[in-house]
């Protein structure tokens, strides 16, 4: 007897991947708007800074340039 495949949700594989990608973009965009540096954001996301930087470039996510703070002792 053939078993009928049941769908766990009406979301297709393509739409699931698309939604996950948009969630990643939104998360990175939120970190950008919150004023984090890319290094800080990479630490929060537990990814390499270069991986985050490439993702930002590939998705054209705006990231304000922030001057590094240097303190004279």
ChimeraX attribute file (.defattr): number of C-alpha atoms within 10 A of each C-alpha:
attribute: neighborCount
match mode: 1-to-1
recipient: residues
	/A:1	3
	/A:2	4
	/A:3	5
	/A:4	6
	/A:5	6
	/A:6	6
	/A:7	8
	/A:8	6
	/A:9	6
	/A:10	7
	/A:11	11
	/A:12	10
	/A:13	9
	/A:14	9
	/A:15	11
	/A:16	11
	/A:17	12
	/A:18	11
	/A:19	13
	/A:20	12
	/A:21	12
	/A:22	12
	/A:23	12
	/A:24	12
	/A:25	16
	/A:26	13
	/A:27	14
	/A:28	23
	/A:29	15
	/A:30	13
	/A:31	18
	/A:32	19
	/A:33	12
	/A:34	10
	/A:35	14
	/A:36	17
	/A:37	17
	/A:38	22
	/A:39	15
	/A:40	13
	/A:41	21
	/A:42	19
	/A:43	13
	/A:44	11
	/A:45	14
	/A:46	10
	/A:47	12
	/A:48	13
	/A:49	16
	/A:50	12
	/A:51	10
	/A:52	19
	/A:53	15
	/A:54	11
	/A:55	15
	/A:56	18
	/A:57	11
	/A:58	9
	/A:59	9
	/A:60	10
	/A:61	15
	/A:62	12
	/A:63	18
	/A:64	12
	/A:65	10
	/A:66	10
	/A:67	7
	/A:68	7
	/A:69	6
	/A:70	6
	/A:71	5
	/A:72	4
	/A:73	3
